[in-house]
Amino acid sequence: MDLFELFQILLMTQLELIQWMQARNLLKTSRRCERRNCRRAMALTPRDGTDGYRWRCPGRRCRSTKSVRSGSLFEKSRLSLRVLLALLYGWCIGMRLTTVCIALGLSEPTVVDWFNFLREECTYKLLQEPIILGGEGNIVEIDESLMVKRKYQRGGVRVQHNQWVFGIYDRSKHIGIIQFVEERRARVLLPLIEAHVAPGTTIYSDGWAAYRQLSARGYQHDVVIHEENFVDPITGVHINGVEAYWSRAKQKLKAVYGSRLAFIP
């Protein structure tokens, strides 16, 4: 959606907003009473408070209730559903953290915590259902990059710590995966490739030694030697796609400076 559509949604009545969020699996669409001797279907009923509605058991001897946001991402938050939806929108489009704070009147720690929480939820989902890129006839580019340079003092000596990341970019799907790595050796990079790139894929890379085993592991591997050319003059092999992906990812990391080490979709 665009910003105009978001404004229209935020102007809905509370019930319309809840139903819109239910239709997109942001809130539960139904509930049953959790009491062992009841288990009736609960109904959405008006109530005073931030949400304006709650789940209520119709049983005369029960009448138990549940929050409308119970079982959702927003279960433990005290922010209104409208603010939460706007915050989620800001995170999804890569809005700067400071911009979200000003627009929604929230403190920086609150927005940082929410951005980290949403990122961790996405990371968990990716770990449960890994994205598989490439396939027969498709081209995937891989590369490593120095994403973060950290400088700090230790015992009066200035120390610089380099944080490397590994990226995989699918040319046909126009999507990629980035993960922080402790080192660039084959024992670290090859398992990541096998976890996210389908067998039989054509992989383009530079001449880094860690990639030499790719052909033996069921991939068509083509190399461009950057010391000689950025585009191989004979084969046309290049990794400009993943390098452009690096540029976008670095801009996002700088904007969302509350990030932790995690996948960046």
DRENPA-3360 file (N, C-alpha, C; in nm, 2 decimals, always signed):
BEGIN
1 = MDLFELFQ = +0.08/-0.12/+0.00/+0.00/+0.00/+0.00/+0.09/+0.12/+0.00 ~ +0.03/+0.24/-0.05/+0.10/+0.36/-0.04/+0.05/+0.44/+0.09 ~ +0.11/+0.56/+0.11/+0.08/+0.63/+0.23/-0.06/+0.68/+0.23 ~ -0.12/+0.71/+0.11/-0.26/+0.76/+0.11/-0.35/+0.64/+0.15 ~ -0.32/+0.52/+0.11/-0.41/+0.41/+0.15/-0.40/+0.38/+0.30 ~ -0.27/+0.40/+0.36/-0.26/+0.39/+0.50/-0.34/+0.49/+0.58 ~ -0.35/+0.62/+0.53/-0.43/+0.72/+0.60/-0.58/+0.68/+0.60 ~ -0.62/+0.62/+0.48/-0.76/+0.58/+0.48/-0.79/+0.47/+0.58;
9 = ILLMTQLE = -0.70/+0.38/+0.59/-0.72/+0.27/+0.69/-0.72/+0.32/+0.83 ~ -0.63/+0.42/+0.86/-0.63/+0.47/+1.00/-0.75/+0.56/+1.03 ~ -0.82/+0.60/+0.93/-0.95/+0.68/+0.95/-1.07/+0.59/+0.97 ~ -1.05/+0.46/+0.96/-1.17/+0.36/+0.98/-1.22/+0.37/+1.12 ~ -1.34/+0.32/+1.14/-1.39/+0.30/+1.28/-1.30/+0.19/+1.34 ~ -1.31/+0.18/+1.48/-1.23/+0.08/+1.55/-1.27/-0.06/+1.50 ~ -1.40/-0.09/+1.48/-1.44/-0.22/+1.44/-1.39/-0.25/+1.30 ~ -1.40/-0.15/+1.21/-1.35/-0.17/+1.07/-1.20/-0.19/+1.07;
17 = LIQWMQAR = -1.13/-0.12/+1.16/-0.98/-0.14/+1.16/-0.95/-0.28/+1.21 ~ -1.02/-0.33/+1.31/-1.00/-0.47/+1.36/-1.03/-0.57/+1.26 ~ -1.14/-0.55/+1.18/-1.17/-0.64/+1.08/-1.07/-0.64/+0.96 ~ -1.02/-0.52/+0.93/-0.92/-0.51/+0.83/-0.79/-0.59/+0.87 ~ -0.75/-0.58/+1.00/-0.63/-0.65/+1.05/-0.66/-0.80/+1.06 ~ -0.78/-0.84/+1.09/-0.82/-0.98/+1.09/-0.81/-1.04/+0.95 ~ -0.85/-0.97/+0.85/-0.85/-1.02/+0.71/-0.71/-1.04/+0.66 ~ -0.61/-0.98/+0.73/-0.47/-0.99/+0.69/-0.39/-1.07/+0.79;
25 = NLLKTSRR = -0.46/-1.14/+0.87/-0.39/-1.23/+0.97/-0.31/-1.16/+1.07 ~ -0.33/-1.03/+1.09/-0.26/-0.95/+1.20/-0.33/-0.97/+1.33 ~ -0.46/-1.00/+1.33/-0.53/-1.04/+1.45/-0.61/-1.16/+1.43 ~ -0.64/-1.24/+1.53/-0.72/-1.36/+1.52/-0.86/-1.33/+1.47 ~ -0.91/-1.42/+1.39/-1.05/-1.40/+1.33/-1.16/-1.47/+1.42 ~ -1.11/-1.56/+1.50/-1.21/-1.63/+1.59/-1.13/-1.69/+1.71 ~ -1.21/-1.72/+1.82/-1.15/-1.77/+1.94/-1.26/-1.86/+2.00 ~ -1.21/-1.96/+2.08/-1.30/-2.04/+2.16/-1.26/-2.02/+2.31;
33 = CERRNCRR = -1.36/-2.03/+2.39/-1.33/-2.02/+2.54/-1.23/-2.12/+2.58 ~ -1.14/-2.08/+2.66/-1.03/-2.17/+2.70/-1.06/-2.25/+2.83 ~ -1.18/-2.23/+2.89/-1.22/-2.30/+3.01/-1.25/-2.44/+2.96 ~ -1.21/-2.54/+3.04/-1.22/-2.68/+3.00/-1.36/-2.73/+2.99 ~ -1.45/-2.68/+3.07/-1.59/-2.72/+3.07/-1.68/-2.63/+2.98 ~ -1.62/-2.54/+2.90/-1.70/-2.45/+2.82/-1.67/-2.47/+2.67 ~ -1.56/-2.42/+2.63/-1.51/-2.43/+2.49/-1.61/-2.37/+2.38 ~ -1.69/-2.28/+2.43/-1.78/-2.22/+2.33/-1.71/-2.12/+2.24;
41 = AMALTPRD = -1.77/-2.09/+2.12/-1.71/-1.99/+2.03/-1.73/-1.85/+2.10 ~ -1.63/-1.77/+2.11/-1.64/-1.64/+2.17/-1.68/-1.54/+2.06 ~ -1.74/-1.43/+2.11/-1.79/-1.33/+2.02/-1.72/-1.20/+2.04 ~ -1.70/-1.12/+1.94/-1.63/-0.99/+1.95/-1.73/-0.89/+2.00 ~ -1.71/-0.83/+2.12/-1.81/-0.74/+2.18/-1.74/-0.61/+2.21 ~ -1.82/-0.50/+2.21/-1.77/-0.37/+2.25/-1.72/-0.36/+2.40 ~ -1.62/-0.28/+2.43/-1.58/-0.26/+2.56/-1.50/-0.13/+2.57 ~ -1.49/-0.07/+2.69/-1.42/+0.05/+2.71/-1.27/+0.01/+2.71;
49 = GTDGYRWR = -1.19/+0.10/+2.66/-1.04/+0.08/+2.66/-0.98/+0.11/+2.53 ~ -0.85/+0.08/+2.52/-0.77/+0.12/+2.40/-0.83/+0.05/+2.27 ~ -0.86/-0.08/+2.28/-0.90/-0.15/+2.16/-1.04/-0.13/+2.12 ~ -1.13/-0.10/+2.22/-1.27/-0.08/+2.20/-1.35/-0.20/+2.18 ~ -1.29/-0.32/+2.17/-1.36/-0.45/+2.16/-1.28/-0.56/+2.23 ~ -1.34/-0.67/+2.26/-1.28/-0.78/+2.32/-1.35/-0.91/+2.29 ~ -1.29/-1.02/+2.30/-1.36/-1.15/+2.28/-1.43/-1.19/+2.41 ~ -1.55/-1.23/+2.40/-1.63/-1.26/+2.52/-1.71/-1.39/+2.50;
57 = CPGRRCRS = -1.70/-1.48/+2.60/-1.77/-1.61/+2.60/-1.92/-1.58/+2.62 ~ -2.01/-1.64/+2.54/-2.15/-1.62/+2.56/-2.22/-1.70/+2.67 ~ -2.14/-1.80/+2.72/-2.20/-1.88/+2.82/-2.24/-1.81/+2.95 ~ -2.36/-1.83/+3.00/-2.41/-1.76/+3.12/-2.32/-1.78/+3.24 ~ -2.27/-1.90/+3.26/-2.20/-1.93/+3.37/-2.05/-1.91/+3.35 ~ -2.01/-1.86/+3.24/-1.87/-1.84/+3.21/-1.84/-1.69/+3.19 ~ -1.88/-1.64/+3.08/-1.86/-1.49/+3.05/-1.71/-1.45/+3.06 ~ -1.62/-1.55/+3.03/-1.48/-1.51/+3.03/-1.44/-1.42/+2.91;
65 = TKSVRSGS = -1.34/-1.35/+2.92/-1.30/-1.26/+2.81/-1.15/-1.27/+2.77 ~ -1.12/-1.23/+2.65/-0.98/-1.22/+2.60/-0.96/-1.10/+2.52 ~ -0.84/-1.05/+2.53/-0.81/-0.93/+2.45/-0.82/-0.96/+2.30 ~ -0.86/-0.86/+2.22/-0.87/-0.88/+2.08/-0.73/-0.90/+2.01 ~ -0.63/-0.86/+2.08/-0.49/-0.87/+2.03/-0.42/-1.00/+2.08 ~ -0.49/-1.07/+2.16/-0.43/-1.20/+2.22/-0.39/-1.29/+2.11 ~ -0.26/-1.34/+2.12/-0.21/-1.44/+2.02/-0.16/-1.37/+1.90 ~ -0.14/-1.24/+1.90/-0.09/-1.17/+1.78/+0.05/-1.11/+1.82;
73 = LFEKSRLS = +0.11/-1.04/+1.72/+0.24/-0.98/+1.74/+0.22/-0.86/+1.84 ~ +0.10/-0.81/+1.86/+0.08/-0.69/+1.94/+0.03/-0.72/+2.08 ~ +0.03/-0.85/+2.12/-0.03/-0.90/+2.24/+0.02/-0.82/+2.36 ~ +0.15/-0.80/+2.37/+0.21/-0.74/+2.49/+0.23/-0.59/+2.49 ~ +0.18/-0.53/+2.38/+0.20/-0.39/+2.37/+0.09/-0.31/+2.42 ~ +0.12/-0.19/+2.47/+0.02/-0.10/+2.52/-0.02/+0.01/+2.42 ~ +0.06/+0.01/+2.31/+0.03/+0.11/+2.21/-0.11/+0.08/+2.14 ~ -0.17/+0.18/+2.09/-0.30/+0.16/+2.02/-0.27/+0.08/+1.89;
81 = LRVLLALL = -0.38/+0.01/+1.84/-0.37/-0.06/+1.71/-0.33/+0.03/+1.60 ~ -0.38/+0.15/+1.60/-0.35/+0.24/+1.49/-0.20/+0.28/+1.49 ~ -0.15/+0.31/+1.61/-0.01/+0.34/+1.61/+0.08/+0.22/+1.57 ~ +0.04/+0.10/+1.62/+0.11/-0.02/+1.59/+0.11/-0.05/+1.44 ~ +0.00/-0.02/+1.37/-0.01/-0.04/+1.23/+0.07/+0.05/+1.15 ~ +0.07/+0.18/+1.20/+0.16/+0.28/+1.13/+0.31/+0.25/+1.15 ~ +0.34/+0.20/+1.27/+0.48/+0.17/+1.30/+0.52/+0.05/+1.21 ~ +0.44/-0.05/+1.20/+0.47/-0.16/+1.11/+0.49/-0.12/+0.97;
89 = YGWCIGMR = +0.40/-0.03/+0.92/+0.42/+0.02/+0.79/+0.55/+0.09/+0.77 ~ +0.59/+0.18/+0.87/+0.72/+0.25/+0.86/+0.83/+0.15/+0.85 ~ +0.83/+0.04/+0.93/+0.94/-0.05/+0.93/+0.94/-0.13/+0.79 ~ +0.82/-0.16/+0.74/+0.82/-0.24/+0.61/+0.88/-0.16/+0.50 ~ +0.86/-0.03/+0.49/+0.90/+0.05/+0.38/+1.04/+0.11/+0.40 ~ +1.10/+0.07/+0.52/+1.24/+0.12/+0.55/+1.25/+0.26/+0.59 ~ +1.15/+0.31/+0.65/+1.15/+0.45/+0.70/+1.25/+0.47/+0.81 ~ +1.32/+0.59/+0.81/+1.42/+0.61/+0.91/+1.36/+0.61/+1.05;
97 = LTTVCIAL = +1.44/+0.56/+1.14/+1.40/+0.54/+1.28/+1.36/+0.68/+1.34 ~ +1.44/+0.78/+1.31/+1.40/+0.91/+1.37/+1.27/+0.97/+1.31 ~ +1.25/+0.94/+1.18/+1.13/+0.98/+1.12/+1.00/+0.92/+1.18 ~ +1.01/+0.79/+1.21/+0.90/+0.72/+1.28/+0.88/+0.77/+1.42 ~ +0.98/+0.80/+1.49/+0.97/+0.86/+1.63/+0.89/+0.99/+1.62 ~ +0.93/+1.08/+1.53/+0.86/+1.21/+1.52/+0.72/+1.20/+1.47 ~ +0.70/+1.11/+1.37/+0.57/+1.10/+1.31/+0.46/+1.04/+1.40 ~ +0.51/+0.95/+1.49/+0.42/+0.88/+1.58/+0.42/+0.92/+1.72;
105 = GLSEPTVV = +0.52/+1.02/+1.75/+0.53/+1.07/+1.89/+0.58/+0.96/+1.98 ~ +0.67/+0.87/+1.94/+0.72/+0.76/+2.02/+0.86/+0.79/+2.06 ~ +0.91/+0.73/+2.17/+1.05/+0.75/+2.21/+1.14/+0.66/+2.12 ~ +1.26/+0.70/+2.11/+1.36/+0.62/+2.03/+1.37/+0.48/+2.08 ~ +1.39/+0.46/+2.21/+1.40/+0.32/+2.26/+1.28/+0.23/+2.22 ~ +1.16/+0.29/+2.23/+1.04/+0.21/+2.19/+1.04/+0.17/+2.04 ~ +1.08/+0.26/+1.96/+1.08/+0.23/+1.81/+1.20/+0.13/+1.78 ~ +1.31/+0.15/+1.85/+1.42/+0.06/+1.83/+1.38/-0.09/+1.87;
113 = DWFNFLRE = +1.32/-0.10/+1.99/+1.27/-0.23/+2.04/+1.18/-0.29/+1.94 ~ +1.08/-0.21/+1.88/+0.99/-0.27/+1.79/+1.05/-0.31/+1.66 ~ +1.15/-0.23/+1.61/+1.22/-0.26/+1.49/+1.30/-0.39/+1.51 ~ +1.36/-0.40/+1.62/+1.44/-0.53/+1.65/+1.35/-0.65/+1.66 ~ +1.23/-0.63/+1.73/+1.14/-0.74/+1.74/+1.08/-0.78/+1.61 ~ +1.05/-0.69/+1.52/+0.99/-0.73/+1.39/+1.10/-0.80/+1.30 ~ +1.23/-0.75/+1.32/+1.34/-0.81/+1.24/+1.36/-0.95/+1.29 ~ +1.35/-0.97/+1.42/+1.37/-1.11/+1.48/+1.26/-1.20/+1.44;
121 = ECTYKLLQ = +1.14/-1.15/+1.43/+1.03/-1.23/+1.39/+1.05/-1.28/+1.24 ~ +1.10/-1.19/+1.16/+1.13/-1.23/+1.02/+1.24/-1.33/+1.01 ~ +1.34/-1.30/+1.10/+1.46/-1.40/+1.10/+1.41/-1.54/+1.14 ~ +1.33/-1.54/+1.24/+1.27/-1.67/+1.29/+1.20/-1.74/+1.17 ~ +1.12/-1.67/+1.10/+1.04/-1.72/+0.99/+1.13/-1.77/+0.88 ~ +1.23/-1.70/+0.85/+1.33/-1.74/+0.75/+1.40/-1.87/+0.79 ~ +1.43/-1.88/+0.92/+1.50/-2.00/+0.97/+1.41/-2.12/+0.97 ~ +1.28/-2.10/+0.99/+1.19/-2.21/+0.99/+1.16/-2.25/+0.85;
129 = EPIILGGE = +1.15/-2.16/+0.76/+1.12/-2.18/+0.62/+1.22/-2.11/+0.53 ~ +1.34/-2.16/+0.51/+1.44/-2.08/+0.44/+1.40/-2.05/+0.30 ~ +1.44/-1.93/+0.25/+1.42/-1.89/+0.11/+1.51/-1.97/+0.02 ~ +1.46/-2.03/-0.08/+1.54/-2.10/-0.18/+1.55/-2.02/-0.31 ~ +1.67/-1.99/-0.35/+1.69/-1.91/-0.47/+1.74/-1.99/-0.58 ~ +1.73/-1.94/-0.70/+1.79/-2.01/-0.82/+1.71/-2.12/-0.86 ~ +1.77/-2.23/-0.92/+1.71/-2.34/-0.98/+1.77/-2.36/-1.12 ~ +1.73/-2.47/-1.18/+1.78/-2.50/-1.32/+1.76/-2.39/-1.41;
137 = GNIVEIDE = +1.86/-2.34/-1.48/+1.85/-2.23/-1.58/+1.85/-2.09/-1.52 ~ +1.85/-2.08/-1.39/+1.86/-1.95/-1.32/+2.00/-1.91/-1.28 ~ +2.02/-1.78/-1.27/+2.15/-1.73/-1.23/+2.15/-1.67/-1.09 ~ +2.24/-1.70/-1.00/+2.25/-1.64/-0.87/+2.39/-1.59/-0.86 ~ +2.40/-1.47/-0.80/+2.53/-1.40/-0.78/+2.56/-1.41/-0.63 ~ +2.68/-1.43/-0.59/+2.72/-1.44/-0.45/+2.85/-1.35/-0.43 ~ +2.86/-1.30/-0.31/+2.97/-1.21/-0.28/+2.98/-1.18/-0.14 ~ +3.10/-1.15/-0.09/+3.11/-1.10/+0.05/+3.14/-0.95/+0.05;
145 = SLMVKRKY = +3.11/-0.89/+0.16/+3.14/-0.74/+0.17/+3.16/-0.70/+0.31 ~ +3.24/-0.60/+0.32/+3.27/-0.54/+0.46/+3.16/-0.44/+0.48 ~ +3.06/-0.48/+0.57/+2.94/-0.40/+0.59/+2.96/-0.30/+0.70 ~ +3.03/-0.34/+0.81/+3.04/-0.25/+0.93/+3.19/-0.25/+0.97 ~ +3.23/-0.13/+1.00/+3.37/-0.11/+1.06/+3.35/-0.05/+1.20 ~ +3.39/-0.12/+1.30/+3.37/-0.08/+1.44/+3.50/-0.04/+1.50 ~ +3.52/+0.08/+1.56/+3.64/+0.12/+1.62/+3.61/+0.15/+1.77 ~ +3.70/+0.10/+1.85/+3.68/+0.12/+2.00/+3.82/+0.11/+2.06;
153 = QRGGVRVQ = +3.82/+0.16/+2.19/+3.95/+0.16/+2.26/+3.96/+0.04/+2.35 ~ +4.07/-0.02/+2.35/+4.10/-0.14/+2.44/+4.24/-0.12/+2.50 ~ +4.24/-0.09/+2.63/+4.37/-0.08/+2.70/+4.45/+0.04/+2.65 ~ +4.38/+0.14/+2.61/+4.45/+0.26/+2.55/+4.49/+0.24/+2.41 ~ +4.46/+0.13/+2.34/+4.50/+0.10/+2.20/+4.37/+0.10/+2.12 ~ +4.37/+0.18/+2.01/+4.25/+0.18/+1.92/+4.24/+0.05/+1.84 ~ +4.13/-0.01/+1.85/+4.11/-0.14/+1.78/+4.00/-0.13/+1.68 ~ +4.02/-0.18/+1.56/+3.91/-0.18/+1.46/+3.86/-0.32/+1.43;
161 = HNQWVFGI = +3.73/-0.34/+1.44/+3.68/-0.48/+1.42/+3.60/-0.47/+1.29 ~ +3.63/-0.56/+1.19/+3.56/-0.56/+1.07/+3.45/-0.66/+1.07 ~ +3.33/-0.62/+1.03/+3.21/-0.72/+1.03/+3.18/-0.75/+0.88 ~ +3.20/-0.88/+0.85/+3.18/-0.92/+0.71/+3.03/-0.98/+0.70 ~ +2.98/-0.96/+0.58/+2.85/-1.02/+0.55/+2.86/-1.09/+0.42 ~ +2.77/-1.19/+0.40/+2.77/-1.27/+0.28/+2.63/-1.25/+0.22 ~ +2.63/-1.23/+0.09/+2.51/-1.21/+0.02/+2.49/-1.30/-0.10 ~ +2.36/-1.33/-0.12/+2.32/-1.42/-0.24/+2.20/-1.34/-0.31;
169 = YDRSKHIG = +2.22/-1.32/-0.44/+2.12/-1.24/-0.51/+2.07/-1.32/-0.64 ~ +1.94/-1.34/-0.65/+1.87/-1.41/-0.76/+1.84/-1.31/-0.87 ~ +1.90/-1.33/-0.98/+1.87/-1.23/-1.09/+1.72/-1.24/-1.14 ~ +1.67/-1.36/-1.15/+1.53/-1.37/-1.21/+1.42/-1.32/-1.11 ~ +1.44/-1.35/-0.98/+1.34/-1.31/-0.88/+1.37/-1.17/-0.82 ~ +1.48/-1.12/-0.85/+1.52/-0.99/-0.80/+1.51/-0.97/-0.65 ~ +1.55/-1.08/-0.58/+1.55/-1.08/-0.43/+1.68/-1.14/-0.39 ~ +1.72/-1.11/-0.27/+1.85/-1.16/-0.21/+1.84/-1.19/-0.07;
177 = IIQFVEER = +1.95/-1.25/-0.02/+1.96/-1.28/+0.13/+2.10/-1.23/+0.17 ~ +2.10/-1.17/+0.29/+2.23/-1.12/+0.34/+2.24/-1.18/+0.49 ~ +2.36/-1.23/+0.52/+2.38/-1.27/+0.66/+2.52/-1.23/+0.71 ~ +2.52/-1.18/+0.83/+2.65/-1.15/+0.89/+2.73/-1.28/+0.91 ~ +2.86/-1.28/+0.89/+2.94/-1.40/+0.91/+3.07/-1.36/+0.98 ~ +3.11/-1.46/+1.06/+3.23/-1.43/+1.14/+3.36/-1.44/+1.06 ~ +3.36/-1.52/+0.95/+3.47/-1.53/+0.86/+3.43/-1.57/+0.72 ~ +3.52/-1.56/+0.63/+3.48/-1.59/+0.49/+3.54/-1.72/+0.43;
185 = RARVLLPL = +3.56/-1.81/+0.52/+3.61/-1.94/+0.48/+3.50/-2.03/+0.42 ~ +3.55/-2.13/+0.35/+3.45/-2.23/+0.28/+3.36/-2.30/+0.38 ~ +3.41/-2.33/+0.50/+3.33/-2.40/+0.60/+3.22/-2.32/+0.65 ~ +3.22/-2.19/+0.63/+3.11/-2.10/+0.67/+3.02/-2.07/+0.56 ~ +3.08/-2.03/+0.44/+3.00/-1.99/+0.33/+2.93/-2.10/+0.25 ~ +3.00/-2.21/+0.23/+2.94/-2.32/+0.16/+2.80/-2.37/+0.22 ~ +2.80/-2.40/+0.35/+2.67/-2.44/+0.41/+2.56/-2.34/+0.38 ~ +2.59/-2.21/+0.38/+2.49/-2.10/+0.36/+2.44/-2.11/+0.21;
193 = IEAHVAPG = +2.53/-2.14/+0.12/+2.49/-2.15/-0.02/+2.40/-2.27/-0.04 ~ +2.44/-2.38/+0.02/+2.36/-2.50/+0.00/+2.22/-2.49/+0.07 ~ +2.21/-2.41/+0.17/+2.09/-2.39/+0.24/+1.99/-2.31/+0.16 ~ +2.04/-2.22/+0.08/+1.95/-2.12/+0.01/+1.96/-2.12/-0.14 ~ +2.04/-2.20/-0.20/+2.05/-2.20/-0.35/+2.02/-2.34/-0.39 ~ +1.92/-2.36/-0.48/+1.88/-2.49/-0.53/+1.99/-2.55/-0.61 ~ +2.00/-2.69/-0.60/+2.10/-2.76/-0.68/+2.08/-2.73/-0.83 ~ +2.18/-2.73/-0.91/+2.17/-2.71/-1.05/+2.17/-2.56/-1.09;
201 = TTIYSDGW = +2.17/-2.47/-1.00/+2.18/-2.33/-1.03/+2.31/-2.29/-1.08 ~ +2.31/-2.19/-1.17/+2.43/-2.13/-1.22/+2.47/-2.02/-1.12 ~ +2.59/-2.03/-1.06/+2.63/-1.93/-0.96/+2.75/-1.85/-1.02 ~ +2.73/-1.72/-1.02/+2.84/-1.63/-1.06/+2.91/-1.57/-0.93 ~ +3.04/-1.57/-0.93/+3.11/-1.52/-0.81/+3.25/-1.46/-0.86 ~ +3.32/-1.39/-0.77/+3.45/-1.35/-0.80/+3.54/-1.47/-0.77 ~ +3.68/-1.44/-0.77/+3.77/-1.55/-0.76/+3.81/-1.60/-0.62 ~ +3.72/-1.56/-0.52/+3.75/-1.60/-0.38/+3.77/-1.75/-0.37;
209 = AAYRQLSA = +3.87/-1.79/-0.30/+3.91/-1.93/-0.29/+3.80/-2.02/-0.22 ~ +3.72/-1.96/-0.14/+3.61/-2.04/-0.07/+3.51/-2.10/-0.16 ~ +3.50/-2.04/-0.29/+3.40/-2.09/-0.38/+3.45/-2.20/-0.47 ~ +3.57/-2.24/-0.46/+3.63/-2.34/-0.56/+3.55/-2.47/-0.56 ~ +3.49/-2.51/-0.45/+3.42/-2.64/-0.44/+3.28/-2.64/-0.49 ~ +3.23/-2.53/-0.54/+3.09/-2.52/-0.59/+3.06/-2.62/-0.70 ~ +3.15/-2.63/-0.80/+3.12/-2.72/-0.91/+3.10/-2.86/-0.86 ~ +3.18/-2.90/-0.76/+3.18/-3.04/-0.71/+3.05/-3.06/-0.63;
217 = RGYQHDVV = +2.98/-2.95/-0.59/+2.86/-2.97/-0.50/+2.73/-2.95/-0.58 ~ +2.74/-2.96/-0.71/+2.62/-2.96/-0.79/+2.58/-2.83/-0.85 ~ +2.67/-2.74/-0.86/+2.63/-2.60/-0.92/+2.72/-2.58/-1.04 ~ +2.66/-2.50/-1.14/+2.74/-2.45/-1.25/+2.80/-2.32/-1.20 ~ +2.93/-2.32/-1.19/+3.00/-2.21/-1.13/+3.09/-2.13/-1.24 ~ +3.06/-2.01/-1.25/+3.13/-1.92/-1.34/+3.20/-1.80/-1.26 ~ +3.32/-1.76/-1.30/+3.39/-1.67/-1.22/+3.43/-1.55/-1.30 ~ +3.43/-1.43/-1.24/+3.49/-1.31/-1.29/+3.60/-1.27/-1.20;
225 = IHEENFVD = +3.72/-1.25/-1.26/+3.84/-1.21/-1.18/+3.84/-1.05/-1.17 ~ +3.81/-1.00/-1.06/+3.80/-0.85/-1.04/+3.93/-0.78/-1.06 ~ +4.04/-0.85/-1.03/+4.17/-0.79/-1.05/+4.20/-0.76/-1.20 ~ +4.12/-0.83/-1.29/+4.14/-0.81/-1.43/+4.03/-0.74/-1.50 ~ +3.90/-0.78/-1.46/+3.78/-0.71/-1.52/+3.67/-0.72/-1.43 ~ +3.58/-0.62/-1.44/+3.45/-0.63/-1.36/+3.35/-0.71/-1.44 ~ +3.36/-0.72/-1.57/+3.28/-0.80/-1.66/+3.37/-0.89/-1.74 ~ +3.36/-1.02/-1.73/+3.45/-1.10/-1.81/+3.43/-1.08/-1.96;
233 = PITGVHIN = +3.53/-1.04/-2.04/+3.51/-1.00/-2.18/+3.47/-1.12/-2.27 ~ +3.50/-1.24/-2.22/+3.46/-1.35/-2.31/+3.33/-1.41/-2.27 ~ +3.31/-1.44/-2.14/+3.18/-1.50/-2.10/+3.07/-1.40/-2.06 ~ +3.11/-1.28/-2.03/+3.01/-1.18/-1.99/+2.97/-1.19/-1.85 ~ +3.03/-1.28/-1.77/+3.00/-1.30/-1.63/+3.03/-1.18/-1.55 ~ +2.94/-1.14/-1.46/+2.96/-1.02/-1.37/+2.87/-1.04/-1.25 ~ +2.91/-0.97/-1.14/+2.82/-0.98/-1.02/+2.78/-0.84/-0.98 ~ +2.74/-0.76/-1.08/+2.69/-0.63/-1.05/+2.56/-0.62/-0.98;
241 = GVEAYWSR = +2.48/-0.73/-1.00/+2.35/-0.73/-0.93/+2.36/-0.74/-0.78 ~ +2.45/-0.83/-0.73/+2.47/-0.84/-0.58/+2.54/-0.72/-0.53 ~ +2.63/-0.66/-0.61/+2.70/-0.54/-0.56/+2.60/-0.42/-0.54 ~ +2.50/-0.41/-0.64/+2.40/-0.31/-0.62/+2.31/-0.34/-0.50 ~ +2.29/-0.47/-0.47/+2.22/-0.51/-0.35/+2.29/-0.47/-0.23 ~ +2.42/-0.48/-0.23/+2.50/-0.43/-0.11/+2.47/-0.29/-0.08 ~ +2.47/-0.21/-0.19/+2.46/-0.06/-0.17/+2.32/-0.03/-0.11 ~ +2.22/-0.10/-0.15/+2.08/-0.08/-0.09/+2.08/-0.12/+0.06;
249 = AKQKLKAV = +2.14/-0.24/+0.08/+2.14/-0.29/+0.22/+2.22/-0.20/+0.31 ~ +2.33/-0.15/+0.27/+2.41/-0.06/+0.35/+2.34/+0.07/+0.39 ~ +2.26/+0.12/+0.29/+2.18/+0.24/+0.31/+2.07/+0.21/+0.42 ~ +2.02/+0.09/+0.41/+1.91/+0.05/+0.50/+1.97/+0.04/+0.64 ~ +2.09/-0.02/+0.66/+2.15/-0.04/+0.79/+2.18/+0.09/+0.85 ~ +2.23/+0.19/+0.77/+2.26/+0.32/+0.82/+2.14/+0.39/+0.87 ~ +2.02/+0.37/+0.80/+1.90/+0.44/+0.84/+1.84/+0.38/+0.96 ~ +1.84/+0.24/+0.97/+1.78/+0.17/+1.08/+1.90/+0.13/+1.17;
257 = YGSRLAFI = +1.96/+0.23/+1.25/+2.08/+0.20/+1.32/+2.05/+0.13/+1.45 ~ +1.93/+0.09/+1.48/+1.90/+0.00/+1.59/+1.91/-0.14/+1.56 ~ +1.97/-0.18/+1.45/+1.97/-0.32/+1.40/+2.06/-0.41/+1.48 ~ +2.03/-0.54/+1.49/+2.11/-0.64/+1.54/+2.16/-0.73/+1.43 ~ +2.25/-0.82/+1.46/+2.29/-0.92/+1.36/+2.18/-1.01/+1.32 ~ +2.13/-1.00/+1.20/+2.02/-1.08/+1.16/+2.01/-1.08/+1.01 ~ +1.92/-1.16/+0.95/+1.89/-1.16/+0.81/+1.83/-1.03/+0.78 ~ +1.86/-0.98/+0.66/+1.80/-0.86/+0.61/+1.73/-0.89/+0.48;
265 = P = +1.59/-0.89/+0.48/+1.52/-0.94/+0.36/+1.52/-0.83/+0.26;
% end
